[in-house]
């Protein structure tokens, strides 16, 4: 048959008919899975007298008399669709927020929250993590004489350490603007964290959404890491006079 009437491809003479049919059916299934790719990318091939043709949906016509497309049409169309999809994926990845892994939070926080989290008790997981963080600061400062919110306020207070009242300070020159900002921020931030994260979770019996709980764990993790970096300042010990 002359070009344009004959099929664009023929099975090899050495290929059994059932093998050629099986191969074509395999490609048909793949084309079905990829059918939406043409719609997503808008890729069509213009064929005179037939309009715009989807190269994936119409690939099988290359095996038929009077094929709508040639082999090169199918290859070119599919390659352009793949390239367009790759570009769309790359663009989407730049717009996607980085994932937040619950197990990647500070070990103190996850150590207290992990078992409850895995059982789906997200509110209790947050409460437990907040209490573990307070317990660490209580042990670090040896302060069992004040409530949790006051503990944060006094621990990061701008007053010098006093007997029985050590302070946590952001490392560096106390006259440096960044150091001053960190110390003042820690005093307000940690007390606010206690009120908004720990206390609100402890006083509410409703279960918390996983995403809400995860964001609260992230805040607790940030505070735990900041506390790790702080210096503990204690008041000088009175020596008295030797006899």
C-alpha positions in Angstrom: 0.0 0.0 0.0 1.2 3.5 -0.7 2.4 5.9 2.1 -0.5 7.5 3.9 -2.6 4.4 3.4 -0.4 1.7 4.7 0.1 1.3 8.5 3.1 3.2 9.8 4.6 0.1 11.4 4.4 -3.6 10.8 5.3 -6.5 13.1 8.6 -8.1 12.2 8.1 -11.3 10.2 10.0 -13.2 12.8 7.6 -11.9 15.6 4.7 -14.3 16.3 1.3 -12.7 16.0 0.4 -13.3 19.6 3.6 -11.6 20.8 2.9 -8.5 18.7 -0.7 -8.4 20.1 0.6 -8.8 23.7 3.1 -6.0 23.2 0.4 -3.7 21.7 -2.0 -4.4 24.6 0.7 -3.6 27.1 1.3 -0.2 25.4 -2.5 0.3 25.3 -2.6 -0.1 29.1 0.3 2.3 29.5 -1.5 4.8 27.2 -4.6 4.5 29.3 -2.7 5.3 32.5 -1.1 8.3 30.8 -4.3 9.5 29.2 -4.6 12.6 31.4 -1.1 13.7 30.6 -2.2 15.2 27.3 -5.1 17.1 28.9 -2.8 18.4 31.7 -0.1 19.6 29.4 -2.4 20.6 26.5 -0.3 18.6 24.0 -2.0 17.8 20.7 -0.8 17.2 17.2 -2.6 18.9 14.3 -3.6 16.5 11.5 -5.0 17.9 8.3 -8.6 17.2 8.0 -8.8 15.6 11.5 -8.0 18.5 13.8 -5.9 18.2 17.0 -5.0 14.6 17.9 -3.9 13.3 21.3 -0.7 11.4 20.5 -1.1 9.1 23.5 -4.7 8.2 22.9 -4.2 7.7 19.2 -0.9 5.9 19.3 -2.5 2.6 18.2 -3.5 4.1 14.8 0.1 3.7 13.6 -0.7 -0.1 13.3 -3.8 0.5 11.2 -4.3 1.4 7.5 -4.7 5.1 7.0 -3.0 6.0 10.3 -3.8 9.3 11.9 -0.2 9.7 13.2 3.2 8.5 12.2 5.8 6.9 14.5 7.7 10.2 14.8 4.5 12.0 15.7 3.9 9.7 18.6 7.6 9.9 19.8 7.7 13.7 19.5 4.3 14.2 21.2 5.2 11.9 24.1 8.6 13.5 24.6 7.1 16.9 24.7 4.5 15.8 27.2 7.2 14.3 29.4 9.2 17.5 29.2 6.2 19.6 30.1 5.3 17.4 33.1 8.9 17.5 34.3 8.8 21.3 34.2 5.5 21.4 36.0 6.9 19.0 38.7 10.0 21.2 39.2 7.8 24.3 39.5 5.5 22.6 42.0 8.4 21.5 44.1 9.6 25.1 44.5 6.1 26.0 45.7 5.8 23.2 48.2 6.5 23.8 51.8 9.3 21.6 53.2 7.9 18.5 55.1 8.0 18.6 58.9 8.9 15.3 60.5 7.6 14.8 64.0 10.5 12.5 64.9 13.0 15.2 63.9 12.1 17.5 66.7 14.3 17.9 69.8 15.0 14.6 71.5 13.6 15.8 74.8 10.4 16.8 73.1 9.9 13.7 71.0 11.1 11.4 73.9 8.1 12.7 76.0 5.6 12.9 73.1 6.5 9.9 70.9 4.5 7.1 72.5 1.4 9.2 72.9 1.8 10.5 69.3 2.0 7.1 67.8 -1.2 6.1 69.6 -3.0 9.1 68.2 -3.2 11.1 71.4 -1.9 14.4 69.9 -3.1 16.8 72.6 -1.6 14.7 75.4 1.6 14.3 73.4 2.0 18.1 73.3 1.2 18.4 77.0 3.7 15.7 77.9 6.4 17.4 75.8 5.7 20.8 77.4 5.9 19.3 80.9 9.2 17.6 80.1 10.7 20.8 78.9 9.6 22.6 82.1 11.0 19.7 84.2 14.3 20.1 82.4 14.5 23.8 83.2 13.4 23.1 86.8 16.2 20.6 87.3 18.7 22.9 85.5 17.9 25.9 87.8 17.0 23.8 90.9 13.8 25.9 91.1 10.8 24.0 92.7 9.4 27.1 94.4 7.6 28.8 91.5 4.9 27.9 89.1 5.8 27.0 85.5 5.0 30.4 83.8 6.8 32.3 86.6 9.7 29.9 86.2 10.3 31.0 82.6 9.9 34.6 83.5 12.4 34.4 86.4 14.8 32.2 84.6 15.2 34.7 81.8 14.7 37.8 83.9 17.1 40.7 83.1 18.1 40.9 86.8 21.4 39.4 87.9 21.3 35.9 89.4 20.6 35.8 93.1 21.1 33.0 95.7 18.6 30.3 94.8 17.7 32.2 91.6 20.0 31.3 88.7 19.4 32.8 85.3 19.7 31.4 81.8 21.4 33.8 79.3 21.9 33.8 75.6 25.7 33.5 75.1 27.7 36.5 74.1 28.4 40.1 75.1 25.4 41.3 77.2 25.8 44.8 75.6 25.4 43.3 72.1 22.0 44.2 70.5 21.4 40.7 69.3 22.2 39.1 72.7 19.9 41.6 74.4 17.1 40.9 71.9 17.5 37.1 72.4 17.4 37.4 76.2 14.3 39.6 76.1 12.7 37.5 73.5 13.3 34.3 75.4 11.7 35.8 78.5 8.6 36.6 76.7 8.5 33.8 74.2 9.0 31.0 76.8 6.3 32.4 79.1 3.9 32.8 76.2 4.7 29.2 75.1 3.7 27.9 78.5 0.4 29.8 78.5 -0.6 29.1 74.9 0.7 25.6 74.3 1.0 23.7 77.5 -1.8 25.3 79.6 -4.3 25.5 76.7 -3.7 21.8 75.9 -3.9 20.7 79.6 -7.2 22.5 80.2 -9.0 21.3 77.1 -10.2 17.7 76.9 -10.9 17.7 73.2 -8.6 15.9 70.9 -6.3 18.0 68.8 -5.8 17.8 65.0 -2.5 16.2 64.1 -1.3 19.2 62.2 -2.1 21.6 65.1 -0.2 19.3 67.5 2.8 19.0 65.2 3.1 22.7 64.9 3.0 23.0 68.7 5.7 20.3 69.0 7.8 22.4 66.6 7.5 25.4 68.9 8.5 23.3 71.9 11.5 21.9 69.9 12.7 25.4 69.1 12.5 26.4 72.8 14.4 23.3 73.8 17.2 23.9 71.3 17.5 27.6 72.5 17.6 26.5 76.1 20.4 24.1 75.2 22.5 27.0 73.9 22.0 29.2 76.9 24.6 29.7 79.7 23.5 29.1 83.3 24.5 32.0 85.5 24.6 31.5 89.3 25.2 33.9 92.1 28.7 33.8 93.6 28.9 31.6 96.7 29.7 33.5 99.9 33.0 32.3 101.3 33.2 34.1 104.6 36.5 34.8 106.5 39.0 32.0 107.5 39.7 31.7 111.2 
